[in-house]
Every structure is written in structure tokens, then in C-alpha cells.
Amino acid sequence: MIRFADGTELESVSVYGGKMFFELEKRSYLDITVTGCTYETVQQYFVDGASFSVVEDGETFDKSEYNIAGDITDHRNGQFTVRMSAKNEREVAMDTLEKENAILLFETVTGGEWVE
């Protein structure tokens, strides 16, 4: 089962992971096959920034790092497979650097302290 941060649950058929190149960036990914829902539901929940967990045999595995939405495949038998990928180390470092620069710019321009 896939459980999203808002408590929504989708029945999963399989979850498969690996690594591959996405637009010249090597990333880890999950291919998640779900059933018992519509394409619109899959499209609504598997979006960039999605926070979800995989629940198997009563154990919950946080997969929130896989928050970059990819293709959705409709198998035309009530099942859909969606690819979710995680940022690689370089992308995470760039995000951190961009945030640090934004904070520095804010504090320099306003003279105030950044508050999250």
C-alpha cells in the first residue's frame, strides 16, 4: 500500500527501484504500480514534492525523497505505474547552495534576519 502525508492510501501491486539517467542526471527511482483508482487520482497524488510511504506487512517505509514525478503508464487493466525519482547528491547540493544564497541576499538587502 502507498500512504500519502494527508492519509490517502492507494493499493499497490508492486514497487520496484533502481538507478538511471534522467536528462543527463543519474537518479534513483521507484516504479510504483497501483490499482483500484483512476488515472486522475494517480495524477493528483504522484506530483513533484509528493510525500509518501510504502506500507508492507505492517511496516512503513518513508519514501519522501522520491519526490520528482515522472511518467504515468496506464496498463488498461485497472493498474497504473508511476515513476518517482529522487534528487542526486549534486542536485541536493545545488538546492542547498541556492537557499543559502537567497538567505544571504535577503539579509543583505533588508538588513533583517531570515526566518523560516
Number of C-alpha atoms within 10 A of each C-alpha: 21 23 20 19 11 9 9 10 15 19 15 20 15 13 16 10 13 10 12 13 10 12 7 7 12 16 18 18 24 20 19 21 23 21 18 12 13 14 15 8 11 17 13 10 17 22 15 13 13 18 18 24 18 20 16 11 6 8 9 14 13 15 19 18 17 22 20 17 19 17 12 18 13 14 10 7 7 12 18 22 22 21 21 25 26 20 18 13 11 11 13 12 12 11 13 12 12 12 12 12 12 13 15 13 13 14 13 11 9 9 9 9 11 12 5 3
